[in-house]
Amino acid sequence: MYTTEYHSPIGLLTLAADEYGLRHIVFPQGSRSFEPPPDWHRADSSFRDTIGQLDEYFAGERKTFTVQLSPQGTDFQRSVWLALLQVGYGRTVSYGEIAKLIGKPKASRAVGAANGANPLPIIIPCHRIVGSSGNLTGFGGGLPTKQWLLAHERGDGQLFAFTNP
């Protein structure tokens, strides 16, 4: 696995890829943060396209990504992640709506678990999924990060300053 670090407005992200594509985006904080294993090797030049697209996203110039992805998961997780890619920039949908979209209308809790296991947040936009009431629910990078990403996509002129703990 090859890695690099990306300095984003939401903190330092670790990107990891294999020969098939991008496999991980790791947040510096939150429930899904982790230290990369020692067998992951730094290869900054391998991530030029991904970093360019992330720069465009954070500048408000990019709404979809075209980088090659290689997420690893179960068939169910992968079906959820594919459905997440259909949720447009600046929109939110509920876990139940994703469950219906994948043809499993009673699987909203399982959709939530698959959403939480998404290894490529931001690019596979799991931050756009909310509770049935419209309330923000868990996010691997922490709820302040989810709130920031949604505000960024809405074009809110008053984005709060994001600071790492």
N, C-alpha and C positions, 0 to 999 in steps of 0.2 A: 504494500500500500504506500502511496506517495502522498505527501502532505505539504501544506503551506499555511501561513497565517494571513488573515485578511483583516485589516483595520477598518471597521465599519462604524457608522453612527450609533449602532447598538452594542458596540464593544468588539473585542478581538475574537474573530471566528476562526476555527480550525477547519480547513477544507481537506478532504481526503479522496483519493481516486485510485482506481486500478486501471488496467489496460483497456477496460470496457467503458469507463466513464466515471463521472463523479458519484461517490458512494456515501459521503457524509459531509454535513455541515454541523459543526459542534459549537454550541454557545459557551461563553465563558462562565455563565452562571445558570441557575435553574436546575430542574430535576434531571435534565438530560446532559448536563455538562460532564465531561470526563477528561482524563489525561490520556493522550494518545499512547498506545503501546510502544515499547522500544523497537519493535520490528517495523514500524512505520518510518519511512525515510523522507527527509525534506527534499522537495524538488520544485522550487518556486516557478521555474520557467514552464512547467507543465500546466500551469493554471492561468495563463495569460488571458485566454478567452473567458473563462469563468469570472475572473476578477473584473475584466472589462464590463461584462454584463451586470455583475453586482454593482459596480460603480454607476452604471447607467440607471439601474433600478433605484438606488439610493438618491440619485440626482433627479428622480422623477421623470426620466426619459425612456424607461423600459417598463413594459407591462407584462411581458411574457419572456420566457427564457428559451434558448435554443441549444444549450450545452448538452452534450451526450450524458445521459444519466445511467447509473448502474445500481439502483437500490436493491438491497437483499431483504426478502421477507417472504411470508407465506403467500399463497395464491389470493387469499382473502385480503391480506394487507395490501398487496399490489393492486387489487381491484379498487380498494378505497383510495389509494394514492393516485391512481389514474383518474378517478372521479374528482379528486381535489384539483387536478389540473384543469378541470372544466369550470371551476369557480372563478369568475372574472375578477380582474384587478379592481379593488375598491368595493367589492361586494362581500357580503357574508351570507352563509347558509347554516342551517342547523345540522346536527348529527343525524337527525331523523330524515332530513332531505337527502343527505348523502346515502343513507341506508336505502331509501326508495330508488335513488338513481342507480344503485348497483343491483336492484332487484331483490333486496332483502329488507323489506319495510319494518320488520320487527327487530332488526339488528343494530339499533342506534347505540347501545352500549358497546357492542363489539366494534362498531365504527369508531367510537371514541377511543377505544384501546388501540386500534390500528392507526388512528390519527396521532395518538401520543407516541407511537413507535416510528413515525415518519423520520427516516434518517437524513432527509434533505429539506429541512424547513426553509422557508422563504421561496425557494425554487419550486418545491411542491408545497403550495400555500396552505399549510395546516392552520396558520394563524387566522384564516378567513372563516373558520368553523366556530360557531357559537352554540350556546344552549338553546333549547326550544323557546325560551322566554326572550331570547336576544341578548342575554347576559354573557359576558366573557367567562369562559371556563378555563381549565388548566392549559398550560402551554409549557413545553420543555425548556424554553428560554426564560420562563417566568412571565407572569401576567403584565408587568410593566413593559416588557419587550413586545408582547402581543398588542397591547394598547398603542404603543409607539408605531408599530408596523401598520396597524389599521388606520391610525391618524395620518400617517405618511401617505397611504394610498388614497385617503379621502381628500388629500391636499389641504388639510387643516393648516392654516397659517401660523397657528400657535402651538407647534410641537414643543412639548416640554423637553428640557435638556436631559439627555440620558447619561447617567453616570454609572460606572461599574462600582460594585461594593468593594 
